[in-house]
Structures are given as structure tokens and as C-alpha cells.
Amino acid sequence: MANASSTGGAEVTGTDESIAVLVVDDHELVAEALVLALNEVPDLRVVGRAGSVEEAVEMARVRRPRVVVVDYRLPDGTGANAAARIRADNPDLDVVMLTAHADAKTAAEALEAGCSGFVPKERQVDDLVRAIRGAVAGEIVVPPELLDGLVSRLRPRRPELGDDLTPREVEVLTMLAEGKSTEQIVQTLMLSTHTVRNHIRSILAKLQAHSRLEAVAVAVRLGIVRAGGAK
């Protein structure tokens, strides 16, 4: 990942408003560069660094990050393995996959593990920062060129899945497919944040999805919405 400049140490305390991030990568130089670069962003603070699936799971329990940035290839498994286990402990935590393997197969694996976003390693640090912020805001974070291939690689779902979605839930799902954040949905539909989050939780349950991103991909595959918006 390019443009990883630094002036600080491996971890900072930050402010109460900052986003706590755990970095998971077994390449020490890459991990250190990421830590240093993210710690320069005012609203982010790195609370830990791990180099394996087991270490990531344990550190996520102890450090309680808001977002985990995880590499795909780890010594004892994959970033998808780590994401699934971390989110089993804390479903409200977001995981962003950062990988050199920017293909639809890897993206689909990350998605089904509950990842909120997918960032190829050749992108700039600014792209990762946007993905972290977007995940916290409830946005769908995936390169557009990967979405069609990602949808085609999802495991098969029952055709009737999603038939019990309410009109309001389809409306919220359509806005998620358009890339709108939770706050944008709140403002557009003039609903409370709590209500919108309840709708999203219901959508995920009805579509048997682990994240907003997977819910949109499933909905696209089932023909409920189109990639990028309504049918």
C-alpha cells in the first residue's frame, strides 16, 4: 500500500471520538507502515497490531477495536477466518479486508465471513481510511469492478429468500445498494437512527447475511435490487 508516511509510534491513545483500529498483518514492515500511517489520521487510533488469526482474535477481545483491518494471508489461516471468529465475539465490530489478492473469489470469501469492506493493497492509504470511516458509517465498501463477480460467486441461496422483506426494508436495502450511509438513510427517510438500524438488522436476518455488504450482494443475486440501486 502506497503513501504510508509516519512520525509517531506504534500505538496512540487518541480521543474518545476517534475510531479504534486493530491492524492484522504478518509482514512486520507492512504492518508497521500501516500503523504509523493510520496514527497520523486525526480521527483514527491504532489500539494494537497482530500477526496471526489466533493473535487477532485474542487482541480483538482485549483491545476492543471498532474496526479491524486484516490481511487475507496469515500464517495460521486467512483474514476471512479471523473476521468470522472476531465477529462471532462482537457482531457490532466492522472488519475491512486488505489484500494483494483483489479478485472476486477472495472478495466473496471476505464478504461471507462478515467483512464490511474490501480494499486491494495496491490502493492508496487514503482509500483504506475511507473504507474504515465508511464501514463505521454503515456504507458498502467494495471496488465497483468486483461487485458483479462477487455476486456470481456467492453460495446459492433459496429463491424465496427475502420474500418476507417489508416495503420499508426493500427501500432501506435499495439505499444501501446505492452506497448510502446509515446517516444518509436516516435523513432521507426521516426515521430515527435506532429505527434504521433495526430495519438493517431485520434485513440481514431475512437474507441470512452477516454484513450490509453481503445483504446487498444477496439481494442483487436474488433480483431484489440491482447493483448500484433499485430494480
Phi, psi and omega in degrees: 000134188272165173061043177262081179273164183203153172221349187250187181271192187286329181220148176228160179279320178071195180247170180297334182274351184282158181270119180281127185237136171252127179259129180236109179201134183273354175271109190301317182294318179296314181298315181296321178296320178296314180303312182296318181293316181292327179290346176277348181275122189305324185263012176240150172215127179278124183257359178175166178221132180233158183237007180207169178298310183299317180294322180296316180298314181293317182291327177296324178293320186278314187274341177054056178290161173273327180225138173249126174258117189232135174287157181284313183267120178232158186300328185245023180154205180241165175299331177294319175302313180298315182299314182298317182288320180296316182286337174295326177283323185216088183297340181277352178280144178256143178239129176248123179275128178241117188208153173280347182266072186273068179234165185295326180297312179295320179297320179295321178296317179297318181298314183287345174275355178100013179293144180269342182202167185215118183234118175296144184294338181284352177287168180280160177302325179302325178294321177294317179300316178298322179294319178297311179297319181296320179299317179295325181281352180088020179273160174273123186238096178203140178302129183306326183292345180265345190296314181298314179294325179296315181300319183291340183263359177296147175298148183302143176241154177298136182302329183278356180300130180094355179297336182267009174295136177281161176305321179294320179295322176296322178297314178296317180297320178298319179292325174297319179296333177279356178088013181285144178279170177303316181296321178294322177294318177304312183291319183291316183269355180055049176244167176282157176301320180300317181294316180297318179295325176295319176300317181294319177299319179294320178299313180300318180295315183290331179263003181053046182250152181262350182205167176301319181300314179293323179300316179295316180298317178297317181296322177295315181298322181277354179081015179286320174224170174255154175302125180092357177159203187286166178292000000 
